[in-house]
């Protein structure tokens, strides 16, 4: 049995394997293992940095082109960015971060922010929540989304936070957000990108809460 046949037989038993396990079973280097995988055809997981592999013939994708095996998630569209772009492009009304996270099973904040910055998708604030839409047919998707009545849970989420309720960000994070705002970054997404690059761990929601709590971006704000 040659190495190609051994690779096929290996995945018949295990279905999904970490690349290091494939190398160990075959007793081959990473370069040789990748060559065999390319010959038979494979998918890499869109989570775990693409380190889990399965053969092209194995997944049974759902209507969104997604397949899960254990904790490894695969997409016929490829990487997380490519999958996100395809899902949004094919959607009638775009997706919120919450909807994408439920669909894909992974956190999406950084991916979505980078995709917006790269011009791959655009976003619109609808009912107090960002909706991510296609850069090609976004206007149509936004109109469709606006026609969908908010669910009770979404209405509550869209209600403005009462001033007496303090944001969940810590003191240091709050100071960093305020300094970024004073420094000229007057939108929550620009503050998030700035602090992310600085290594300050604060979520987009915490930043939005701070903007609301201190009235940032409004007339007569600090």
N, C-alpha and C positions, 0 to 999 in steps of 0.2 A: 504494500500500500504506500503510495507516494504522499508527499506532504499535503497536496491539495485534497486528496481523498481523506487523509487523516483530519484535516480541518473540517470538512463537511461532516464526518462521523462525530467529531467532537461536539459540534453544535446540535446534532440530532439528539444528543443526550442532555446537554445543558441549556440549550436555547439562547441564553444570554450569559456572557462571560466578561469579566474585566480583562483588559488587554494583557496585563501581566500574567493572568491565568492561562490565556491562550499561548503565550510565549512559553510558559512553564510546561504545559502539556505537550507542545510540539518540540520543545528543546531547541528553539531557534531564537535568533536575535530579533529585536524590534523591527529592523529593516526587512528581514526575511519574512517575518510573520505578516507584516503589512502587505508585502507582495502577494502572499497567498490569499489574504483576505480580499485584495483588489481583484484577483482572478475569479473568485467565486461570487463576489458582490456582497456588500455589507451595509448596515446602518450603524451609526453611533448614537448613543443616548444624548438627548439635548440637556440633560442635567448631569451632575457629577463630571463636569468639564469634558464630556464626550468620551469618557474612558471605558464605558460599557459598550459591547459589540454584540450584534446579532446578524445573521445572514439575511440577504434580501428575500429569501423564500419563506422565512419564518413568521414575521408579524401578520396578524389579522387586524388591519387598521379599522378604526371606527369611521363614522361619517365625516369627522373632522381631520382624518388622516393621522390619528394618534393611536398609540398602542403602549400599554403598560405591562411590565413584567417585574414583579417584586417592587423594588424601589427605583428601578431604571425606567425612564420614559423615552419613547422613540416617536419620531414623526416622519412621515413620508416626504415632508417638505425639507427636512434636514436639520439645521441648527435651530436654537431657540429664536434667534433674530429672524431667520428665514421663515420659521413656522409662524411667529407672531405676525409678520408682514402678510403672509398668505391668509391667515385667519381674518385679519382686519380687512384685507382687500376683498375677501369673499363674503364678508358680513353685510347684512342689510342696514345695520344701524351702529356699527362700531362696537367697541367693548370698553368697559371700565376696567381699572386695574383689578378690582375684586372679581369681576367676571372672568378675566384672563387667568387669574391665579387659581380660581376654582376649576377652570377648564384644563389648564396645563399642569397644575399641581406644584408650581414653583413661584417664588416671589419675583415680581416683574419690575419693581420701581426703577432700578438702575438700567435695565434693558430698555424700558420704555423711554426714559429720559434721554438716553444716548440716541435712540432711534429718532426721537423728535428733533434733537439737536443736529442729527445727520440729514434731516429732511426726508426720511423714509416714511414717516407717518406724521399726522398732525393731531392736535388735541383741542377740545372745546369744553369749557366749563358749562355743564348743563345740570341745573338743579343742585348746585353746590358740589358736584363731583365731576372730575375730568373724564371725558369720553374720548377714546383714541380711534381715529378714523383714517381712511386711506388718503394719501396725498393726491390721488387721482380723482376719486369720486366722494371726497369728504363732505361737500355741501349737501349732496343727496342723502348721505348717511345721517348727517346732523339733523336734517329736516325730519327724517323718519324717526330718529330717536326722540325728538321733541314731541312727536305725536303719541308717544307711548306714555300712558299715565304712570306716575310714580307709585310704587308699592308703599304701604304704610311704613315699612322699615326704612325705605329710601327717603320718605318724607321726613322722618325723624332725623336721619343723617344729614339732610339738607338744611335743617333748622339751625339758625345761627346760635353759636354757643353763648350762654348767658355770661355777662362780664364777671360774675362772682365765682365762676369756675375757672381755676387756674390750669394752664396747659401742663402736660405731663413731662415736658422737657426739664432736665435738671438745671441748676443755676449756671454752671459753666456753659452748657449748650445754649441756654437762653442768652447769655452775654455774647456768645459767638454769633448768634442770629442777629441780635441788635447791632453789633459792630458791622456785620456784613451789610445790613440795611442802611446804616449811617454812611457806609462806604460807597453807596450808590447802587447796591443791588436791591431794587425795589419790588421784585417779583419773587414769590416763594420758590419757583423752579430755579431761578438764577442763584438764590441763596443756597438752595440744596446742592447745586452743582459746585459752587464755590467751596462749601464746607466739606463735601464729599472728597474733593481733591486735596483738602487740607487734612483729611483723616478724622474729621469731627463726626462722631456717630449720632446723628439726629435724623429722624424719619421725615419724609415730606408732610405727613399728617401733623407731626409736632410743629413743624415750621408754619403750616397753615393756621394751626391753633394759636400760635404766638402772634401771627399777623392779625388774627381776629381779636385776640385778647387785648393787644396794645393799639389796635386801630391803625396798623401800619398800612401804607398805601392809600390812606384816606387823608383828606385835608386836615391840617393842624396836627398830624401825627408827629412823633418825635423825629 
